[in-house]
Amino acid sequence: MLNANITRNLLTLVITLVCLVLFVSSNVTAREQTLASLKAAYVYNIAKFTRWPDSVLATKESEFKLCLYGNDETTSQLSLLANRHIQNHPIIIENVTTESIINDCHLLYISAKESRRYGYILSLIKRKTILTIGNDNRFLRLGGLINLTELEQRLQFEVNMQQLANSKLSFSSKLLTLGKLIEKPR
């Protein structure tokens, strides 16, 4: 009888622990998914308030290439932007599988999972008119233009003003007032 009670109590404890772990992990996954959706919305809106030279998006029929480097929750959410529009240009999603694809991008989002390759990828496009967006504290220092960052559980973005000055891109004043302007990334 005593053994049966101990077994029943132990089984109840194990089931409770399993339910608790599943509940906590589902909340973490839901939070990550919400954060990824929010990051995708930031990327889309940043692109809407960015101006490329006329030569880059030459005709009304030109497609806007949003390139994704790496695979994570945010790149999955960004994929959902296919066929939406940036300045009347339909968005085409391009998953970067070779380095040559990068040259045709208008916007390149680099996943934090690829942070070890930031320096190399950014060096490939140093003189190109490509809006680069990442979400890692080293991204701006290595030459990225926009970094998505969380501060006190709020999503914000930082702008590398040196990179902006060296690019042929321009940001609306509204966008610049919303971002944290970084003169010399460290």
RANORLIN-V512592 format. One record per backbone hydrogen bond with DSSP energy under -1.0 kcal/mol. CO is the residue of the C=O (numbers start at 1). NH is the residue of the N-H. E is the energy in kcal/mol with one decimal. If there is no record, write none. Layout:
co;nh;e
CO;NH;E
CO;NH;E
This chain:
co;nh;e
1;5;-1.9
2;6;-2.2
3;7;-2.4
4;8;-2.6
5;9;-2.8
6;10;-2.6
7;11;-2.6
8;12;-2.4
9;13;-2.4
10;14;-2.5
11;15;-2.5
12;16;-2.4
13;17;-2.5
14;18;-2.5
15;19;-2.5
16;20;-2.4
17;21;-2.6
18;22;-2.5
19;23;-2.5
20;24;-2.6
21;25;-2.6
22;26;-2.1
23;27;-1.9
24;28;-2.2
25;29;-2.4
26;30;-2.3
27;31;-2.3
28;32;-2.7
29;33;-2.5
30;34;-2.4
31;35;-2.7
32;36;-2.5
33;37;-2.2
34;38;-2.3
35;39;-2.6
36;40;-2.2
37;41;-2.0
38;42;-2.3
39;43;-2.6
40;44;-2.4
41;45;-2.5
42;46;-3.0
43;47;-2.3
44;48;-1.8
45;49;-1.3
47;50;-1.5
49;172;-2.4
51;170;-1.8
53;56;-1.8
53;57;-1.3
59;62;-1.3
64;92;-3.1
65;106;-2.5
65;107;-1.9
66;94;-2.3
67;109;-2.8
68;96;-2.7
69;111;-3.0
72;76;-1.9
73;77;-1.9
74;78;-2.7
75;79;-1.7
77;80;-1.1
78;81;-2.0
79;82;-1.4
81;84;-2.4
84;91;-3.2
86;89;-1.9
89;86;-2.4
90;64;-2.8
91;83;-2.6
92;66;-2.5
94;68;-2.7
98;101;-1.1
101;104;-1.6
102;105;-1.8
106;131;-2.7
107;67;-3.3
108;133;-2.6
109;69;-2.9
111;114;-1.9
112;115;-1.7
114;117;-2.4
115;118;-1.3
117;121;-2.8
118;122;-3.0
119;123;-1.7
120;124;-1.2
125;128;-1.9
128;130;-1.3
131;108;-3.1
132;146;-2.2
133;110;-2.6
134;148;-3.0
136;139;-2.0
138;142;-1.7
139;144;-2.6
140;143;-1.8
145;160;-2.8
146;134;-2.1
147;158;-2.7
149;156;-3.3
154;151;-2.7
156;149;-2.8
157;180;-2.7
158;147;-2.2
159;161;-1.1
159;182;-3.1
160;164;-2.3
161;165;-2.3
162;166;-1.6
163;167;-1.2
170;51;-3.2
172;176;-2.0
173;177;-1.8
174;178;-1.1
175;179;-1.5
180;159;-2.6
182;161;-2.4
